[in-house]
C-alpha cells in the first residue's frame, strides 16, 4: 500500500460518537425510539424515491420541511405518538445538543496534520446543521478541505462525490485514504481506486492508521482518555 497524501475523515461515526449512540441520546431528549425515528426517515425518503437521509443531506429540501415530513410520517404510523419533546423542524440543534466529538480521532487528525499529511473531512451532512457540528470540532485551522454533501448535491457512496473530493485535493485517487464507519462508503471509495479504512472503534482505527502512516497515534488516545 502506497503512503497516502490526503487522509479523509468521515464526520458522523468517526469524528463524532457512534451513530447508534447518537440515536440513543436523541431518544433521551425526545422519547422517540431509534427504530421508530429511523422508519420515519425511511418513509420520508421513500416518498421522494431517495436513500434514507438524501433529502436533507443533498439539500433537496430544507431541514424545516424535512422535519415537517418526519412529523407527518410518525403520525401516520403512530397516531397517538407524543412529539411534545421533539423539535423535528429544528432537528440539528436538538440532535447535537450535548454531543461531544470523538476526541481520540480528532486528536489523530491533528497529529497527522502535524506530521505533514493533508487532512480533510468527507461528510454526508445537512446545511442547517453546520453551525452545530463544525465549530464543536475546533479544526478550522487544521483541516485542509471539507467536502460536504449538502453543498455538492451528491453524497457518499455516489461516485461523483468521491470524484469531487479528488479534484479538490488535486491528488490521484490512490493517494486518498478514507476513514469511514459505513461499509457501503468504504466499498464505493475502494471501487474508485481509493485506499480505505473501515472504522470499527478507536483502538482498531488508530492501530491501522499507525501502520499506514507510521505516525504514533495510540499514545495520543491514551492521553486523551486519561
PEDAPE-V491344 format. One line per field, one symbol per residue. burial: # if it has 24 or more other C-alpha atoms within 12 Angstrom, else .. Layout:
# PEDAPE-V491344
burial: ???
This chain:
# PEDAPE-V491344
burial: ...################..##.##..##.##..##########.....##############.#########........#..###########..###############...##############.###..#.#..##################.######.##...##########..######.########.##..######.##.####.##.....
